[in-house]
Amino acid sequence: MNNNSEKIINYGLMVLLALIWGSSFILMKRGVEVFTYVEVAILRLVIACLVMIPFVWRKIISTPKKLWVPLLVVAIFGNGIPAFLFTKAQTVLDSSYIGILNALVPLFTFVIAIFVFKTKWKIVNLIGICIGLLGAVWLIAGNGVNFENSNYAWLIIIATLCYAISLNTIKNYLQEMKSIDISGLAFMLVGPPCLIALCFTDFFETLSIAPKAWTALMYISILAIFGTAIALIIFNQLVKRTNAIFSSSVTYLIPIVAIAWGIFDGESILNSHLIGVAIIFTGIYLVNKK
């Protein structure tokens, strides 16, 4: 496969991830309308775990012991902690504000990659990250940003730092594993404790008496299967195919999908949106420039 074909596949995976993850906010929103943020996060992890078990349970024995610590890091920082932080923030912050802060992932990834893992870089890569972040801010600010309850912004900042730790771990310690194995085993580490925790919540009572509870559970299931399990398999594959910095750039595309959802709901697109999209793609190009 030539270099151009590789690039097409890599950018295609990035766009697919943006479509999936860009739709996750509305799914979380539908979930927390009925269930608590803790229940939504737990359900997301448990359902994703159940989906992945049939594909990876044989790997429990054959996986080398040296890989279980990095897998635990991915499970906690890539799956567990962010699931709770994002759903908690979704109950308070505007999606636009969350979208801006989510664009911090590539910046944190870049910093960890060069200072912890000594990844080679050029000034053009740093410029690309700054431009991409600027594009994300420009794009979201076109609709106005509500900074009320901004103390909750720290939840998203911590979550983006967790993502950066996870994907640097995948790139540097789990390169030899298949993407589906990384995702599946990571979920198997957080899924069982979450299933136990679910029994101590009001989930089952809410499911039996609350209006639209089953509909909310359907949205959460879609979020878990597509926005969590399948998306992480694709993301881990992208990390292995490229690098941690390029892969994290998918967060710049997520606001574009959010705008598409807004149009679907009858919102209008502004010239500032088009300018923001152009800035974002420029940043992604520079981040990936050799």
Secondary structure, DSSP 4 states (H G I P E B T S, - for coil): --HHHHHHHHHHHHHHHHHHHHTHHHHHHHHHTTS-HHHHHHHHHHHHHHHHHHHHTTHHHHS-GGGHHHHHHIIIIIIIHHHHHHHHHHTTS-HHHHHHHHTTHHHHHHHHHHHTS-----HHHHHHHHHHHHHHHHHHHTT----TTGGGHHHHHHHHHHHHHHHHHHHHH-TTS-HHHHHHHHHHHHHHHHHHHHTTSSHHHHHHHSTTHHHHHHHHHHHHIIIIIIHHHHHHHHHHHS-HHHHHGGGGTHHHHHHHHHHHTTPPP-HHHHHHHHHHHHHHHHHT--
